[in-house]
């Protein structure tokens, strides 16, 4: 998929752990994409200590993929940072974040780069960040993509559903996100402070603060189901289990959640920190106070 005469270079960044079939299906949907004649594609996949043979299977089926061994405790944030650190040495024109549970539609890259070309032609400015949206393959319902911050310094967001035209947004989920070289040079890598969650939303909000344009692509680019409800929100489970999950790397670890709130909610950050624990410790009280604590 690469030519020595290519004028645009695209790096695709993924991280995976123990879901071989899903990862392989994602890569297959990627390598089925049609690229324009002036574009090359290089894939960087961090296999974070999989024990199900994911890394070896990728090497066999997709030998052009750069498989990078992780430490086994990188999670999404660390895995994506390592993939980006490796790719950035070649100074690509664009970097595409891709979750390995996202299946790209056949025209996904065409859709994303048509958006880039439209922005270049109509505004003459650099494209910033283009967000690809996904939907549930069974229900057809929107699942992940860009979102608008409902109120400044609040952590309530409204999804931006593809409308047929480019739409601005404030931040995004990291399922399929095209970051231009210019945006990357301004923002750098994902924040090392976030282990698993929050890193993608943080990146978008940091881009917003620096006035880097973020656009939702006009059409859906992939299929992806919603993640299960976080364990810490399941009131049917014991309080101990919910707190353990909340404080774990896949929840909202206290130090990381506090930093996220301080960074993005201004002087209100203590209230934002407390409300999560109130939601877990006293759900009935939370239901009564949630409007006040927004």
N, C-alpha and C positions, 0 to 999 in steps of 0.2 A: 504493500500500500504506500510505498515511499518512492519518490523520484528525486534524482539529484538536481533536477531543474525546478523543483518546487520553490515557490516564493513565500508561502505561508506554512508555518510549522505549528502543529497542534499536539499538545501532550494531554493524554487522558490519565487521570489519577483515580485509583481505586484502592480500597483496603478490604481484606476479607478474613473470616475466621470460621472454619468448620461448617461451611454450607457449599460443598463442592458443586452439586448439581445446579444450584442457583447461580453461583459465580460463573460457571461455564456457560449457562444460558445467557447471562448478561453479556459476556464477552462475545458470544456468537452473534447476538443482536448488534453489537458494536462493529464487528468485522463484516457484517452484511451491509453496512452503510455505504452509500456512494459518495466518493470524494470528488471535488472538482479537480481539474488537471493541475492546478497550481497549488495543491495542498498535500502535505505529508502528515502522517499520524504515527505517534509513538505512544505505547501504553506502558504505564508504570503501576504495577500491582504489588502492594505489600501483603504478604501472607503472614499474618501475625500468629505464628505458632500452631497452625491447623494440624490436627491429628487425624484428619479424614482423607489425607492425600490431596488436598486442593492444589497445593503448589506444584506437585509433580504432574497432576492431571493438566494443569494449565500449560506447563512446559511442553507436554506431549501434544496437546491439541492446538495450542497457539504459540509456537516456538518464537515468534517475534516479540512476545510480551516480555518486558523486563520484570521478572519476579524478584522481589526484594524480601529477604527474611526479616521478620519482626522479632521482638523480644518475647512476645507472648502476652504482654500486658499493655499494649499500646492503645487498644480500643479504637473508636472511630477517629477521634481527634489526633492521637499520636500516629496512627497509621497513615492518615491523609497528610500530616505534616512531613512524615518521612518520605512518602511518595513525591511530595512537592520539592523537598530538599534535594532529592536525587534528580528530578527533572529540571530544576531551575539552572543547573550547571550548563544546560544547552540554550538557555535564554529563548524559550519558545515564544511565538506570537500570541498564542492562546493556551489556556489551561482549562480542561474540562473536568470538573468534579463529576464522578459517576458512582452512585451507590450500586453495590453488586446485586441488590434485589430489584433493580430497575431494568425493565426490558424496553429497549429503545424501539420506537416505531421505525419503519424502513426509511422515512424521510427526516429523521430527527436532526441529523447534522445539517441537512439542507435547510431545514427550518431555522436553526440557530444562526447559520451564516448568512441566510437571506436577511435576517434581522440586522446582522452586523453591516451588510452592504447597504441596507436601507438607511441606517443611521449615518453611515459615512457619506452617502449621496445627498441626504436631505439636510443634515445639520453641519456636516464637515468636521464634526468633533469626534474624538475617540469613542468607541462603543461602550466603554466601561464594563458592565457586567450584564450578561443576558441569562435569564432564568428560564429553564425548561420546566413545564408543568407535567404532572402525571395524573392518571386516573385509575380507578379500580377496574380491573378487566371484567369482573362479573357484573357489578352494578352500574358502571360507567360514571360513578361519582368522582369528582375532583378529590385528590388525596394530598399531593405535595406540590410546592412551587413557591411563588412570591407572595408577599403579604404587605398590607398597609397597616401602619401603626395607628390605631384608632384615636389615641390621644397622646400628645407629646409626653414623654417620660413615663408612660404607662406600658405595661407588658401585655396588653391585649391587642391582638392582631386580627385583621380580616383578610381572608385569602383573596387573591386576584385571579379570577378564572379567565383563561384565554378567551379573547373576544373577537379574534380575527384581525386585530391591530396590535401594535406594540403598546403596552400599558406600563406606566411607571409603578414602582413599588419601593418599599422602605427596607425590606430584608427578605430572607428566603430560607427554605429548607435546602440541605445540601445534596439532594438526590441527583440533580442534573443542572449544573451551573457552569456557564462559560465565562471565564475571567480573562480579560484582555491583558496583554503584557503591561500596558500603561497602568491599569488598575492594580496589578500585582506589584509593580515597582513602587506604587504609592502606599499600598496597604501591607505588603509583605505576606508572610505565611499566615496560616491559622494561628490563633493565640495559643501558646504553649500552656496557658493556665487552665485550659478546659480539656478534660480527659476524654469525654464521650459526647455528652449533650452540650448544648449551648454554643459550641464553637461556630456552627454555621450561622445562627441568628446573630451572634456577636460580630461576625465578619460583615454581614450585611449592614448592621447598625453603624459599624465603624466606617463603612463606605459612605453611608448617608451623611455622617458628620463631616466627612471630607468632601462632600458634594460630588462624589463619583456617581454618575448616573447608573441606575439599576432598572432594567427593563424586563418585563415578562414577555416571552415569545408569543406571537399571535396564535399559534396552534399547540396542541398537546404534543409532547415529544416521546412519551413513554407510558408504560403501565407499571403500577406499583401499588400494592395493598397497604392499607394503614397498619402501622405497628400496633401491637396489642396495648390496651390501657396499662399504664405503668402500675407496677405492683403497689407502690405507695399510695395510690388512689383507690385501691380496692378495699372498701370498708368491711368486706366479708372475711378478710384475713386478720390475723392477730396484729395488735398494735406493734409488738416487737418486730414482726416480720416486715411490716410496712416501714417502720423507722429504719431498720437495717437496709432495706432497699433504697429508701430515700437518700441515705448517707453514703451508699455504695457508688462505685464508679459509673454505673449506668443510670443512677438517679440524679439527685442534685446535691453533690457533696457540699457541706457547709461553707468551706473556704471558697469554692468555685462559685457557688450561688451568691454569696455575699459580694464577691468581686464583680460578678455580672450585674447585680443590682446597683452597686456603687457606680459602675461605669455607665449605666444606661437609664437610671431612674432619678438622678439628681439627689436632692436632699431627702426625697421620700424613701431612699433605699432601705432604712431599717424596717419600715412598715412592710415593704415587699419581702424582706427576708422572713419576718415573723409570720406573715400570712400563710406561707407554705407549711410551717410547723403547726400553725393553728388548724390548718386544713386536715392534717394528719392526726393530731392529738385530740381535736374537738370538732369533728365534722358538723355536728348540729349547730354549734356556735358559729362555725365558719359560714354555714348557709344563711344564718341571720345577719351576719356582718359583711358579707362579700361585697355588697353594693357600696358600703362605706369605705372599704379598704382598697377599692380600685384606684 
